[in-house]
Amino acid sequence: SQEYAEPIPFFRRTYLTEGLRDLLVQATARLGKDANATPVWNLQTNFGGGKTHSMLALWHLFSGTPLHEFPQEVIDLLADVDTSAIGTPVNRAVLVGNHIDPRAGKRHEDGTHTRTLWGELAWQLGGRKAYELVQEADEAHTNPGDALRQLIAAYSPCLILIDEWVAYARQLYGRDDLPAGTFDTQFTFAQTLTEA
């Protein structure tokens, strides 16, 4: 519905909890080039605790919507941080583990076939050209290593949201025959991603 799909209605209906306020401020600071702001957030709540809502808030905040269009509460919240990333192009990627098939991967309208999370991440950040940076690792089902750092540098500022990663990785446990890579490769990718 519109209150989830559109930035302004979403924030008009969202109560900014202390945790959500902190997340929005830190993410805005980080994308605004504050190198001291936290680059990686691990959202941990019980079922129904607001993880998806928090990720939607980030998605909408960096949707390209100008800051002055947001509700006053959001404008006031961000008054003391660099908001240059709001209202400008931010490359965004969303990986939802229980919506990605580790056997089939995903075929995109431009003909690109992503097999792994890093292949899908690259494609979402910049289409075919971005995918080519990690293509070799995607096709070999191996961690992209330094290519991931190159990808993030080339497509920054970027926002990467990952949900249900455990559900995805669980399907790889004890398997070495899937195009998505192995269970262990997910840990290596997670470390490479957080370092990048």
C-alpha positions as CSV (number, residue, x, y, z in Angstrom):
1,S,0.0,0.0,0.0
2,Q,1.0,3.6,-0.4
3,E,2.0,4.1,3.2
4,Y,4.7,1.5,2.7
5,A,5.6,2.1,-0.9
6,E,6.0,5.9,-0.9
7,P,8.5,7.9,1.2
8,I,6.4,10.7,2.5
9,P,3.3,8.7,3.5
10,F,5.6,6.1,5.1
11,F,7.3,8.7,7.4
12,R,3.9,10.4,8.1
13,R,2.7,7.1,9.6
14,T,6.0,6.1,11.3
15,Y,6.7,6.7,14.9
16,L,10.4,7.5,15.3
17,T,11.5,5.4,18.2
18,E,14.9,6.1,19.8
19,G,16.5,3.2,18.0
20,L,15.1,4.3,14.6
21,R,16.1,7.9,15.2
22,D,19.7,6.7,16.0
23,L,19.7,4.5,12.9
24,L,18.5,7.3,10.6
25,V,21.0,9.8,12.0
26,Q,24.0,7.4,11.8
27,A,23.1,6.3,8.2
28,T,22.6,9.9,7.1
29,A,26.0,10.8,8.6
30,R,27.7,7.9,7.0
31,L,26.3,8.5,3.5
32,G,27.1,12.1,4.0
33,K,30.8,11.1,4.2
34,D,31.2,11.1,8.0
35,A,33.9,8.4,8.2
36,N,33.3,8.0,12.0
37,A,29.7,7.1,11.6
38,T,28.9,3.4,11.8
39,P,29.0,1.8,8.4
40,V,27.4,-1.6,9.3
41,W,24.3,-2.1,11.4
42,N,23.1,-5.5,12.7
43,L,19.4,-5.1,13.5
44,Q,18.4,-7.6,16.2
45,T,14.9,-7.7,17.5
46,N,12.3,-10.4,18.2
47,F,9.8,-11.3,15.4
48,G,7.7,-8.2,14.8
49,G,10.2,-5.9,16.5
50,G,10.7,-3.5,13.6
51,K,13.6,-4.8,11.5
52,T,11.8,-4.6,8.2
53,H,10.2,-1.2,9.1
54,S,13.7,0.1,10.0
55,M,15.1,-1.1,6.6
56,L,12.1,0.5,4.8
57,A,12.8,3.8,6.6
58,L,16.4,3.7,5.3
59,W,15.2,2.8,1.8
60,H,12.8,5.7,1.7
61,L,15.2,8.2,3.3
62,F,17.7,7.6,0.5
63,S,15.1,7.4,-2.3
64,G,16.2,10.6,-3.9
65,T,13.3,12.5,-2.3
66,P,14.4,16.0,-1.3
67,L,14.8,16.5,2.5
68,H,12.3,19.5,2.6
69,E,9.5,17.1,1.4
70,F,9.8,14.9,4.5
71,P,7.7,15.5,7.6
72,Q,9.2,18.2,9.9
73,E,10.1,15.6,12.5
74,V,12.5,13.9,10.1
75,I,13.9,17.3,9.0
76,D,14.5,18.3,12.7
77,L,16.0,14.9,13.5
78,L,18.7,15.4,10.8
79,A,19.4,19.1,11.5
80,D,22.9,18.4,12.9
81,V,24.3,16.0,10.3
82,D,25.5,16.2,6.7
83,T,22.3,15.5,4.7
84,S,24.0,15.8,1.3
85,A,23.1,12.2,0.5
86,I,19.4,12.9,0.9
87,G,17.7,14.0,-2.3
88,T,20.6,12.9,-4.4
89,P,21.2,9.6,-6.2
90,V,22.1,6.8,-3.7
91,N,22.6,3.4,-5.2
92,R,20.5,1.0,-3.2
93,A,20.4,-2.8,-3.1
94,V,18.0,-5.1,-1.2
95,L,18.8,-8.8,-0.7
96,V,16.0,-10.8,0.9
97,G,17.2,-14.3,1.5
98,N,13.9,-16.1,1.4
99,H,13.1,-14.5,-1.9
100,I,16.3,-15.6,-3.7
101,D,16.5,-19.1,-5.0
102,P,20.1,-20.5,-4.4
103,R,19.5,-23.0,-7.2
104,A,18.3,-20.8,-10.0
105,G,19.6,-17.4,-9.0
106,K,17.9,-14.6,-10.8
107,R,17.6,-13.6,-14.5
108,H,17.3,-9.9,-15.1
109,E,15.6,-8.1,-18.0
110,D,19.0,-7.1,-19.5
111,G,20.0,-10.8,-19.8
112,T,22.2,-10.8,-16.7
113,H,22.0,-14.0,-14.7
114,T,23.0,-13.6,-11.1
115,R,23.8,-16.7,-9.1
116,T,25.1,-15.5,-5.8
117,L,24.2,-12.8,-3.3
118,W,27.3,-10.8,-4.4
119,G,26.2,-11.1,-8.0
120,E,22.7,-9.9,-7.2
121,L,24.1,-7.1,-5.0
122,A,26.3,-5.9,-7.8
123,W,23.5,-6.0,-10.4
124,Q,21.2,-4.0,-8.1
125,L,23.8,-1.4,-7.4
126,G,24.7,-0.7,-11.1
127,G,23.2,-3.2,-13.5
128,R,25.3,-5.1,-16.0
129,K,28.3,-2.9,-15.7
130,A,28.5,-3.3,-11.9
131,Y,27.9,-7.0,-12.2
132,E,30.9,-7.4,-14.5
133,L,33.1,-6.4,-11.5
134,V,32.1,-9.6,-9.7
135,Q,31.0,-11.8,-12.6
136,E,34.0,-14.1,-12.4
137,A,33.3,-14.8,-8.7
138,D,29.6,-15.1,-9.3
139,E,30.1,-17.7,-12.0
140,A,32.6,-19.6,-9.9
141,H,30.5,-19.4,-6.8
142,T,33.4,-18.0,-4.8
143,N,33.8,-14.9,-2.6
144,P,34.5,-11.8,-4.8
145,G,37.3,-10.6,-2.5
146,D,38.8,-7.2,-3.6
147,A,36.3,-6.9,-6.4
148,L,33.6,-6.2,-3.8
149,R,35.6,-3.3,-2.5
150,Q,36.0,-2.0,-6.0
151,L,32.2,-2.4,-6.6
152,I,31.3,-0.4,-3.4
153,A,33.9,2.3,-4.3
154,A,32.5,2.6,-7.8
155,Y,28.9,2.8,-6.8
156,S,29.1,4.9,-3.6
157,P,27.2,6.3,-2.0
158,C,25.3,3.1,-1.6
159,L,22.9,1.6,0.8
160,I,22.8,-2.2,1.1
161,L,20.0,-3.9,3.0
162,I,20.1,-7.6,3.7
163,D,17.2,-9.5,5.3
164,E,16.7,-13.2,6.0
165,W,20.3,-14.0,5.3
166,V,20.2,-17.0,7.7
167,A,17.2,-18.4,5.8
168,Y,19.2,-18.2,2.6
169,A,22.5,-19.6,4.0
170,R,20.6,-22.5,5.7
171,Q,19.7,-23.8,2.3
172,L,23.4,-24.1,1.4
173,Y,24.4,-26.1,4.5
174,G,26.1,-29.4,3.6
175,R,25.8,-28.6,-0.1
176,D,28.6,-27.8,-2.6
177,D,26.6,-28.2,-5.8
178,L,24.5,-25.0,-5.8
179,P,25.3,-22.0,-8.0
180,A,24.9,-19.8,-4.9
181,G,28.1,-21.0,-3.3
182,T,28.6,-22.9,-0.1
183,F,27.5,-22.3,3.4
184,D,31.0,-21.3,4.4
185,T,31.3,-18.9,1.4
186,Q,28.5,-16.9,3.0
187,F,30.6,-16.3,6.1
188,T,33.6,-15.2,3.9
189,F,31.3,-12.9,1.9
190,A,29.8,-11.4,5.1
191,Q,33.3,-10.6,6.4
192,T,34.4,-9.2,3.0
193,L,31.3,-7.1,2.8
194,T,31.5,-5.6,6.3
195,E,35.2,-4.8,5.8
196,A,34.5,-3.1,2.4
